[in-house]
């Protein structure tokens, strides 16, 4: 009886450990519950590779196989169309299974998940920074997203600076505790109309020489208009 109970427990654990997949049929949509973002499987596109250098890479007897890829249209939820993107907008998807004809199965996960899995500290933190800043045509996440960086104040500062630069908000610069970046100093100086703030720029790893450091201060002084 004990063995039967143990087998049932193990079976339940194995079932619970399986990742939840959501099926989307061709022409149908799936809405991510947390954000309201709608995913629509529009079509499958067949890619026909071409020889990059005819007679060279393909002439040797090798030719890349054609492949099919699902085209999923993404319509962001109302709360995920403008800065700052909150926690509900951190959920994204990846295709885990498809027959390349009629359906795909997707897995939902946190957009920062892949960053957290990187064992290299610099790569992991760089991933956090890129993700928090988001793509060029998408809004940035909340500055609080930078708090995911626990092991490097410099990387955390760079994360705040990246978001401040993208959204042009000098208030975010106040979150920087370590060496301040040029863009944040410029934003604060320009916002307050006080060129002298440019002189508070601290030299960090991005200023490779004394001359480059002085040039950035002078550039700030030249472009900030005094109120």
FIMIGU-287619 format. One record per residue: x, y, z of N, C-alpha, C, O, CB in turn; residue in three letters. Coordinates in steps of 0.02 Angstrom, whole numbers, padded with zeros to 5 digits, always signed. Glycine has a CB too. Layout:
<atoms>
XYZXYZXYZXYZXYZAla...
</atoms>
This chain:
<atoms>
+00042-00060+00000+00000+00000+00000+00044+00063+00000+00029+00112-00035-00048+00000+00061Unk+00099+00061+00040+00144+00118+00043+00176+00131-00025+00184+00188-00046+00198+00106+00096Unk+00193+00075-00059+00224+00082-00125+00175+00113-00175+00195+00153-00217+00248+00014-00151Unk+00111+00095-00169+00060+00123-00213+00052+00198-00202+00047+00237-00250-00007+00087-00203Unk+00050+00217-00138+00044+00288-00121+00104+00327-00148+00096+00382-00175+00038+00297-00045Unk+00164+00298-00139+00225+00331-00163+00223+00340-00238+00242+00392-00264+00287+00292-00142Unk+00200+00288-00274+00195+00292-00346+00146+00346-00368+00159+00381-00417+00173+00225-00375Unk+00091+00353-00331+00042+00404-00348+00070+00474-00337+00058+00520-00375-00022+00395-00307Unk+00109+00482-00282+00140+00546-00267+00191+00565-00321+00193+00621-00344+00174+00544-00198Unk+00232+00515-00339+00283+00528-00391+00250+00545-00457+00273+00589-00494+00328+00467-00399Unk+00195+00510-00472+00159+00523-00534+00130+00594-00534+00132+00628-00585+00103+00471-00545Unk+00104+00614-00476+00075+00681-00471+00129+00734-00478+00119+00786-00510+00039+00690-00403Unk+00188+00721-00447+00243+00768-00453+00266+00775-00525+00280+00830-00549+00302+00747-00408Unk+00270+00718-00559+00293+00719-00628+00244+00757-00672+00264+00794-00716+00302+00648-00655Unk+00179+00748-00658+00128+00783-00696+00132+00858-00683+00126+00899-00728+00058+00756-00680Unk+00141+00875-00619+00144+00946-00600+00205+00981-00628+00205+01041-00640+00144+00953-00525Unk+00259+00941-00639+00321+00971-00664+00318+00986-00739+00359+01024-00765+00379+00924-00650Unk+00268+00957-00773+00262+00969-00844+00243+01042-00857+00199+01070-00823+00210+00922-00875Unk+00275+01072-00906+00260+01141-00920+00193+01147-00956+00175+01105-00997+00315+01173-00962Unk+00156+01199-00939+00090+01210-00970+00098+01237-01040+00130+01289-01050+00047+01257-00926Unk+00070+01203-01089+00072+01225-01158+00002+01246-01180-00048+01215-01163+00100+01169-01204Unk+00000+01299-01219-00064+01326-01243-00065+01319-01319-00020+01344-01353-00074+01400-01221Unk-00116+01287-01345-00122+01275-01417-00157+01333-01451-00207+01359-01426-00159+01209-01430Unk-00130+01352-01509-00162+01403-01551-00169+01373-01621-00119+01356-01653-00120+01470-01553Unk-00230+01366-01645-00241+01339-01712-00234+01394-01764-00242+01453-01748-00310+01306-01716Unk-00221+01375-01825-00213+01423-01879-00275+01467-01885-00331+01442-01891-00200+01386-01946Unk-00265+01532-01884-00320+01580-01889-00352+01597-01822-00394+01641-01818-00372+01553-01934Unk-00332+01562-01770-00361+01573-01703-00314+01617-01661-00257+01630-01679-00374+01506-01667Unk-00340+01639-01603-00302+01683-01559-00300+01655-01488-00343+01615-01468-00333+01753-01558Unk-00250+01678-01451-00244+01661-01380-00226+01726-01344-00182+01763-01366-00190+01606-01368Unk-00260+01739-01288-00247+01799-01250-00209+01782-01185-00232+01740-01147-00313+01836-01233Unk-00152+01814-01175-00114+01804-01113-00154+01835-01056-00167+01895-01056-00042+01836-01118Unk-00174+01794-01007-00219+01818-00954-00194+01879-00916-00232+01925-00902-00232+01763-00906Unk-00129+01880-00898-00104+01933-00855-00103+02001-00889-00118+02052-00857-00034+01915-00832Unk-00085+02003-00953-00075+02067-00987-00129+02085-01037-00136+02143-01056-00010+02067-01022Unk-00168+02035-01060-00218+02049-01111-00189+02050-01181-00224+02066-01229-00253+02114-01097Unk-00124+02034-01187-00092+02032-01253-00121+01974-01293-00126+01918-01268-00015+02025-01246Unk-00139+01987-01356-00171+01937-01398-00121+01911-01450-00088+01950-01485-00233+01967-01433Unk-00117+01845-01455-00074+01812-01503-00117+01777-01555-00161+01738-01537-00026+01762-01468Unk-00106+01792-01618-00145+01762-01672-00099+01725-01720-00051+01754-01746-00186+01816-01710Unk-00113+01661-01731-00073+01622-01779-00100+01637-01849-00151+01609-01869-00076+01545-01763Unk-00066+01681-01885-00091+01704-01950-00077+01655-02006-00121+01642-02048-00060+01770-01966Unk-00017+01628-02008+00000+01583-02062+00066+01548-02047+00099+01562-01996+00005+01621-02130Unk+00085+01502-02092+00151+01471-02089+00188+01493-02152+00163+01487-02207+00146+01393-02083Unk+00248+01516-02143+00288+01540-02200+00344+01490-02214+00381+01471-02170+00317+01611-02186Unk+00348+01471-02277+00400+01424-02298+00460+01464-02325+00452+01503-02372+00373+01374-02351Unk+00517+01453-02296+00578+01488-02316+00620+01443-02361+00634+01386-02344+00619+01510-02254Unk+00638+01470-02419+00680+01433-02467+00749+01464-02467+00759+01517-02497+00648+01435-02539Unk+00797+01433-02434+00865+01460-02431+00896+01467-02500+00881+01428-02546+00910+01416-02388Unk+00938+01518-02508+00972+01529-02571+01047+01525-02559+01071+01536-02503+00952+01598-02601Unk+01084+01509-02611+01156+01507-02606+01183+01577-02594+01169+01623-02632+01187+01475-02669Unk+01221+01585-02541+01252+01650-02528+01305+01663-02582+01311+01719-02606+01284+01652-02457Unk+01342+01610-02599+01393+01616-02651+01384+01556-02698+01413+01504-02686+01466+01618-02621Unk+01344+01564-02751+01332+01508-02797+01396+01476-02822+01443+01511-02842+01290+01531-02856Unk+01398+01410-02821+01456+01375-02844+01509+01366-02791+01559+01332-02801+01485+01410-02901Unk+01498+01398-02732+01547+01392-02678+01519+01349-02621+01537+01290-02614+01567+01462-02650Unk+01475+01379-02580+01448+01340-02525+01396+01289-02548+01390+01235-02518+01417+01386-02473Unk+01358+01304-02600+01308+01257-02625+01339+01210-02677+01315+01154-02687+01248+01294-02655Unk+01391+01233-02711+01423+01192-02763+01460+01133-02735+01478+01087-02772+01469+01233-02803Unk+01473+01133-02670+01510+01078-02640+01465+01018-02625+01488+00968-02597+01544+01101-02576Unk+01402+01022-02643+01356+00967-02632+01309+00979-02574+01263+00940-02563+01395+00904-02620Unk+01322+01033-02536+01278+01049-02479+01230+01105-02498+01251+01154-02528+01319+01069-02417Unk+01168+01096-02481+01119+01150-02492+01072+01150-02432+01043+01099-02414+01079+01139-02560Unk+01063+01209-02401+01019+01213-02342+00948+01190-02357+00921+01205-02410+01018+01285-02315Unk+00920+01153-02311+00851+01128-02319+00801+01185-02309+00812+01229-02267+00837+01071-02270Unk+00747+01185-02347+00694+01235-02334+00662+01221-02266+00662+01164-02243+00640+01233-02391Unk+00635+01273-02236+00602+01263-02172+00541+01308-02167+00535+01357-02203+00650+01277-02113Unk+00496+01289-02122+00434+01326-02113+00432+01357-02044+00454+01327-01995+00373+01279-02122Unk+00407+01418-02040+00404+01454-01976+00335+01484-01966+00307+01513-02013+00459+01509-01974Unk+00307+01478-01906+00241+01508-01893+00246+01584-01888+00294+01611-01859+00212+01480-01828Unk+00197+01619-01916+00194+01692-01911+00139+01709-01860+00080+01699-01873+00179+01724-01981Unk+00160+01735-01803+00114+01751-01749+00109+01827-01741+00158+01860-01727+00136+01718-01682Unk+00049+01853-01751+00037+01924-01742+00025+01939-01668-00015+01905-01636-00023+01948-01786Unk+00059+01989-01643+00054+02007-01572+00019+02075-01565+00043+02125-01592+00124+02009-01538Unk-00036+02076-01530-00071+02139-01514-00066+02150-01439-00098+02115-01400-00147+02137-01538Unk-00024+02199-01420-00011+02210-01350-00074+02231-01312-00117+02266-01339+00043+02263-01341Unk-00078+02209-01250-00133+02229-01207-00131+02304-01194-00078+02336-01202-00132+02190-01141Unk-00186+02332-01174-00191+02404-01164-00138+02430-01116-00110+02484-01125-00260+02423-01138Unk-00123+02391-01063-00076+02413-01012-00003+02405-01035+00043+02428-01001-00086+02375-00948Unk+00007+02373-01092+00075+02358-01115+00093+02395-01179+00134+02371-01218+00083+02284-01125Unk+00063+02453-01188+00076+02492-01249+00113+02557-01235+00131+02593-01281+00011+02506-01284Unk+00124+02572-01171+00159+02634-01155+00201+02625-01092+00188+02581-01051+00108+02691-01146Unk+00251+02669-01085+00295+02668-01028+00259+02694-00966+00218+02740-00971+00358+02710-01042Unk+00274+02666-00907+00319+02609-00896+00281+02543-00899+00224+02538-00878+00354+02616-00829Unk+00313+02492-00926+00283+02426-00928+00289+02393-00859+00344+02388-00832+00316+02381-00983Unk+00233+02372-00831+00232+02342-00765+00242+02267-00766+00258+02238-00818+00168+02358-00731Unk+00234+02236-00708+00245+02165-00701+00199+02123-00746+00220+02071-00772+00235+02144-00629Unk+00138+02146-00757+00091+02107-00798+00116+02102-00870+00095+02057-00907+00022+02138-00797Unk+00160+02147-00889+00186+02147-00958+00250+02106-00966+00278+02103-01020+00198+02218-00982Unk+00272+02076-00912+00334+02037-00914+00324+01967-00944+00373+01932-00958+00364+02031-00845Unk+00262+01947-00953+00248+01880-00980+00253+01881-01056+00222+01921-01090+00178+01856-00959Unk+00294+01835-01082+00301+01827-01154+00291+01753-01171+00270+01714-01129+00371+01854-01179Unk+00307+01735-01233+00294+01666-01254+00350+01639-01297+00391+01677-01324+00228+01662-01293Unk+00353+01574-01303+00397+01541-01351+00361+01481-01380+00323+01447-01345+00465+01520-01317Unk+00372+01467-01444+00341+01410-01477+00379+01347-01456+00440+01343-01466+00341+01418-01554Unk+00344+01299-01429+00375+01236-01406+00358+01178-01452+00395+01128-01454+00352+01221-01336Unk+00304+01183-01489+00283+01127-01532+00240+01153-01589+00201+01200-01580+00244+01074-01490Unk+00247+01123-01647+00206+01142-01705+00208+01086-01757+00257+01050-01762+00229+01209-01735Unk+00155+01080-01795+00156+01033-01852+00171+01069-01917+00171+01039-01971+00088+00995-01857Unk+00183+01136-01911+00200+01178-01969+00145+01181-02021+00156+01200-02078+00263+01152-02001Unk+00084+01161-02001+00028+01161-02048-00035+01192-02017-00066+01236-02046+00013+01090-02072Unk-00052+01167-01957-00117+01187-01928-00114+01217-01858-00163+01250-01838-00160+01129-01926Unk-00061+01209-01820-00061+01233-01751+00010+01245-01724+00059+01222-01752-00097+01183-01706Unk+00012+01282-01669+00073+01288-01628+00053+01279-01555-00005+01290-01537+00109+01357-01640Unk+00100+01258-01514+00090+01257-01442+00144+01302-01412+00203+01295-01426+00095+01183-01414Unk+00121+01348-01370+00167+01397-01341+00174+01387-01266+00129+01361-01233+00144+01468-01357Unk+00230+01409-01240+00242+01410-01168+00248+01483-01146+00285+01521-01177+00305+01369-01147Unk+00212+01502-01094+00217+01569-01067+00273+01571-01015+00281+01525-00976+00150+01592-01036Unk+00311+01625-01015+00363+01632-00965+00380+01705-00955+00360+01747-00995+00426+01592-00985Unk+00416+01720-00902+00436+01788-00887+00491+01809-00936+00535+01770-00952+00461+01794-00814Unk+00486+01871-00959+00532+01894-01011+00604+01898-00986+00651+01898-01026+00510+01962-01036Unk+00614+01902-00920+00681+01905-00891+00709+01835-00876+00765+01828-00852+00681+01946-00827Unk+00669+01783-00890+00688+01715-00871+00753+01692-00903+00796+01663-00870+00633+01667-00891Unk+00761+01706-00967+00822+01684-01002+00884+01718-00974+00938+01688-00973+00816+01697-01077Unk+00877+01780-00951+00933+01816-00921+00956+01780-00857+01015+01770-00845+00915+01890-00906Unk+00907+01763-00816+00922+01733-00751+00959+01666-00757+00995+01646-00712+00858+01723-00711Unk+00950+01633-00813+00980+01567-00823+01054+01572-00843+01090+01522-00839+00943+01529-00875Unk+01077+01630-00863+01146+01637-00885+01192+01638-00824+01184+01679-00779+01155+01702-00927Unk+01240+01593-00823+01285+01587-00766+01341+01639-00768+01375+01650-00717+01314+01517-00763Unk+01353+01670-00826+01404+01722-00830+01374+01788-00805+01325+01813-00833+01430+01729-00903Unk+01403+01816-00753+01375+01875-00720+01368+01933-00768+01315+01965-00771+01418+01895-00661Unk+01421+01948-00806+01419+02006-00852+01366+01996-00906+01328+02042-00922+01488+02017-00884Unk+01363+01936-00934+01313+01922-00985+01243+01925-00957+01197+01951-00989+01326+01853-01017Unk+01234+01898-00896+01168+01898-00865+01144+01970-00852+01087+01986-00868+01170+01859-00799Unk+01188+02011-00825+01168+02079-00810+01158+02121-00873+01114+02164-00875+01220+02112-00766Unk+01198+02108-00924+01189+02143-00988+01121+02125-01018+01088+02166-01049+01246+02125-01038Unk+01102+02062-01009+01036+02039-01033+00980+02074-00995+00931+02095-01026+01030+01962-01024Unk+00987+02082-00930+00938+02118-00890+00930+02190-00915+00875+02216-00922+00957+02118-00815Unk+00987+02222-00930+00986+02291-00953+00951+02298-01020+00908+02341-01029+01058+02319-00958Unk+00969+02254-01068+00938+02256-01134+00863+02243-01130+00823+02276-01163+00970+02205-01181Unk+00844+02195-01088+00773+02177-01082+00733+02233-01048+00678+02248-01070+00766+02112-01042Unk+00761+02263-00996+00727+02317-00960+00716+02377-01006+00664+02410-01004+00766+02337-00897Unk+00767+02391-01047+00762+02447-01094+00712+02431-01149+00679+02475-01176+00831+02465-01124Unk+00707+02367-01166+00660+02340-01216+00683+02359-01286+00731+02395-01296+00589+02366-01202Unk+00646+02332-01335+00665+02343-01405+00654+02415-01425+00618+02452-01392+00624+02296-01452Unk+00686+02435-01480+00684+02506-01501+00613+02529-01515+00598+02589-01507+00726+02516-01563Unk+00568+02483-01535+00500+02505-01551+00450+02487-01496+00390+02489-01507+00478+02475-01617Unk+00476+02468-01438+00432+02450-01382+00449+02493-01321+00506+02514-01313+00439+02375-01364Unk+00400+02506-01278+00414+02546-01218+00462+02510-01171+00470+02449-01175+00348+02561-01181Unk+00493+02547-01127+00538+02517-01077+00498+02491-01018+00440+02510-01008+00590+02569-01053Unk+00529+02446-00980+00497+02421-00919+00509+02471-00863+00546+02520-00871+00525+02351-00901Unk+00478+02459-00806+00486+02503-00748+00560+02504-00727+00594+02453-00733+00441+02479-00689Unk+00584+02561-00702+00653+02563-00676+00664+02510-00621+00720+02487-00612+00668+02633-00648Unk+00611+02492-00586+00617+02441-00534+00641+02374-00561+00665+02332-00523+00551+02432-00498Unk+00633+02364-00626+00657+02302-00657+00732+02295-00649+00759+02239-00649+00638+02300-00731Unk+00767+02351-00641+00840+02350-00633+00860+02319-00566+00917+02299-00557+00868+02421-00639Unk+00813+02315-00519+00828+02287-00454+00841+02212-00459+00863+02181-00410+00771+02300-00405Unk+00828+02182-00516+00845+02112-00526+00921+02101-00525+00945+02046-00512+00816+02086-00592Unk+00958+02154-00538+01031+02150-00537+01054+02158-00465+01049+02212-00436+01063+02205-00583Unk+01078+02104-00435+01095+02103-00364+01170+02107-00351+01191+02127-00297+01067+02042-00332Unk+01210+02087-00400+01281+02077-00386+01328+02129-00416+01389+02121-00413+01300+02011-00412Unk+01300+02182-00444+01344+02233-00473+01308+02301-00473+01260+02311-00510+01364+02214-00545Unk+01332+02346-00431+01302+02413-00429+01314+02450-00495+01272+02489-00517+01331+02454-00370Unk+01372+02437-00526+01387+02469-00589+01337+02448-00643+01312+02490-00681+01458+02453-00611Unk+01323+02383-00647+01274+02359-00696+01204+02386-00681+01166+02403-00726+01274+02283-00699Unk+01188+02389-00617+01122+02415-00598+01116+02489-00619+01065+02511-00644+01110+02408-00521Unk+01170+02527-00607+01171+02598-00628+01163+02604-00703+01127+02647-00728+01236+02632-00605Unk+01198+02560-00740+01193+02561-00813+01122+02545-00836+01099+02571-00887+01242+02512-00844Unk+01088+02503-00798+01019+02486-00814+00973+02547-00806+00933+02562-00850+00994+02428-00769Unk+00981+02582-00750+00942+02643-00740+00957+02694-00794+00912+02727-00821+00957+02673-00670Unk+01021+02700-00811+01042+02748-00861+01011+02732-00929+00991+02777-00966+01118+02751-00867Unk+01008+02667-00946+00981+02646-01010+00907+02665-01016+00885+02688-01069+00989+02571-01020Unk+00869+02655-00962+00798+02672-00963+00789+02747-00963+00747+02774-01000+00762+02641-00902Unk+00829+02783-00923+00825+02856-00921+00839+02886-00990+00807+02933-01011+00873+02885-00869Unk+00888+02857-01024+00907+02880-01090+00850+02869-01139+00835+02913-01180+00971+02844-01115Unk+00818+02811-01136+00766+02795-01184+00703+02837-01173+00673+02861-01221+00748+02722-01180Unk+00683+02846-01111+00621+02882-01097+00631+02956-01082+00584+02993-01072+00584+02849-01039Unk+00696+02977-01081+00713+03047-01069+00684+03073-01004+00653+03126-01002+00689+03090-01127Unk+00693+03034-00951+00667+03053-00886+00725+03061-00836+00752+03012-00812+00617+03001-00860Unk+00746+03124-00821+00803+03135-00777+00791+03113-00705+00839+03104-00667+00820+03208-00777Unk+00728+03103-00686+00714+03081-00617+00743+03012-00604+00760+02995-00547+00638+03080-00604Unk+00747+02971-00657+00774+02903-00648+00848+02906-00630+00873+02860-00597+00765+02862-00712Unk+00882+02960-00650+00953+02967-00633+00964+02967-00558+01017+02947-00534+00980+03032-00664Unk+00915+02989-00520+00922+02993-00447+00927+02924-00416+00947+02918-00358+00863+03030-00417Unk+00909+02872-00453+00913+02804-00427+00985+02777-00430+01001+02727-00399+00866+02758-00465Unk+01027+02810-00469+01096+02787-00477+01136+02804-00415+01140+02862-00395+01128+02819-00540Unk+01165+02753-00385+01202+02762-00322+01278+02763-00333+01315+02791-00293+01184+02706-00273Unk+01300+02733-00388+01372+02730-00400+01393+02785-00447+01367+02841-00444+01391+02663-00429Unk+01441+02770-00491+01465+02820-00538+01411+02836-00589+01381+02792-00618+01529+02795-00574Unk+01398+02900-00598+01344+02922-00641+01364+02924-00714+01421+02941-00730+01318+02990-00619Unk+01318+02907-00758+01331+02906-00829+01321+02975-00860+01285+03017-00834+01288+02856-00863Unk+01354+02984-00916+01351+03049-00951+01280+03068-00970+01259+03125-00959+01394+03047-01013Unk+01243+03020-00998+01175+03036-01021+01131+03059-00964+01091+03106-00972+01144+02976-01056Unk+01137+03026-00906+01096+03046-00850+01114+03115-00825+01070+03155-00808+01103+02995-00793Unk+01178+03130-00823+01200+03197-00802+01172+03249-00851+01147+03301-00830+01277+03201-00799Unk+01177+03234-00916+01152+03281-00966+01077+03291-00959+01053+03347-00963+01169+03256-01037Unk+01040+03237-00947+00968+03242-00939+00950+03286-00880+00905+03329-00884+00937+03172-00930Unk+00985+03276-00824+00971+03316-00764+00988+03389-00775+00950+03434-00757+01009+03288-00703Unk+01047+03401-00805+01069+03470-00817+01022+03505-00866+01004+03563-00856+01141+03470-00845Unk+01002+03470-00918+00958+03500-00968+00889+03513-00940+00858+03564-00955+00953+03455-01030Unk+00865+03466-00898+00799+03474-00868+00796+03534-00821+00747+03571-00820+00779+03411-00830Unk+00850+03544-00783+00851+03599-00735+00879+03663-00765+00875+03717-00735+00894+03579-00675Unk+00906+03658-00827+00934+03717-00858+00995+03743-00821+01005+03803-00816+00883+03771-00863Unk+01035+03697-00794+01093+03716-00755+01156+03680-00782+01169+03623-00764+01083+03698-00680Unk+01194+03714-00826+01253+03683-00856+01304+03660-00804+01342+03613-00817+01285+03732-00903Unk+01306+03692-00746+01356+03674-00695+01348+03602-00671+01395+03572-00645+01352+03723-00636Unk+01287+03575-00679+01277+03505-00659+01321+03460-00701+01339+03405-00679+01202+03486-00668Unk+01339+03482-00762+01383+03442-00806+01449+03426-00772+01479+03373-00784+01396+03479-00872Unk+01472+03471-00729+01537+03462-00697+01536+03408-00642+01588+03389-00615+01561+03528-00667Unk+01476+03385-00625+01471+03332-00574+01481+03263-00604+01480+03213-00568+01403+03336-00538Unk+01490+03260-00670+01501+03196-00703+01562+03162-00674+01616+03192-00670+01509+03206-00780Unk+01554+03099-00654+01610+03060-00628+01640+03017-00683+01604+02994-00727+01588+03016-00568Unk+01703+03007-00680+01736+02966-00730+01724+02892-00714+01734+02870-00657+01813+02981-00733Unk+01702+02854-00764+01692+02782-00754+01725+02743-00810+01764+02771-00849+01617+02765-00750Unk+01709+02680-00814+01745+02636-00861+01732+02655-00934+01768+02632-00978+01724+02564-00850Unk+01681+02696-00947+01667+02716-01016+01712+02773-01039+01717+02788-01099+01594+02736-01023Unk+01745+02806-00991+01790+02861-01009+01861+02832-01008+01893+02827-00956+01783+02922-00958Unk+01885+02815-01068+01948+02778-01072+02009+02823-01061+02062+02799-01040+01954+02745-01138Unk+02002+02886-01074+02059+02932-01065+02035+02996-01030+01975+03010-01028+02092+02949-01133Unk+02083+03033-01004+02066+03097-00973+02034+03144-01023+01988+03182-01007+02129+03129-00942Unk+02059+03142-01085+02034+03187-01137+01961+03172-01153+01921+03217-01161+02077+03181-01200Unk+01944+03107-01159+01875+03088-01173+01829+03110-01117+01773+03133-01129+01869+03012-01183Unk+01853+03104-01056+01814+03124-00997+01800+03200-01000+01744+03222-00990+01851+03105-00932Unk+01853+03239-01013+01846+03311-01017+01802+03332-01076+01764+03380-01072+01914+03345-01021Unk+01809+03295-01131+01769+03310-01190+01694+03301-01176+01653+03340-01200+01790+03266-01249Unk+01676+03250-01137+01606+03239-01122+01578+03294-01077+01521+03317-01086+01596+03171-01088Unk+01618+03316-01030+01596+03372-00987+01586+03434-01029+01536+03470-01021+01648+03385-00930Unk+01633+03448-01074+01628+03507-01116+01568+03502-01164+01533+03551-01176+01692+03518-01157Unk+01557+03442-01190+01499+03430-01234+01434+03445-01197+01388+03475-01225+01499+03358-01261Unk+01430+03423-01135+01371+03436-01093+01363+03510-01082+01307+03537-01088+01377+03400-01026Unk+01417+03545-01065+01415+03617-01052+01392+03655-01115+01357+03705-01111+01484+03643-01029Unk+01414+03631-01173+01398+03666-01236+01326+03657-01258+01299+03699-01294+01444+03641-01291Unk+01295+03602-01237+01228+03587-01264+01172+03603-01214+01114+03606-01233+01224+03514-01283Unk+01189+03612-01151+01138+03628-01101+01125+03703-01099+01172+03742-01088+01159+03602-01031Unk+01064+03723-01110+01047+03794-01109+01026+03815-01038+00983+03784-01007+00990+03809-01160Unk+01056+03869-01016+01042+03894-00948+00974+03928-00946+00957+03969-00988+01096+03942-00925Unk+00935+03910-00895+00869+03941-00887+00874+04007-00849+00824+04040-00838+00820+03893-00851Unk
</atoms>
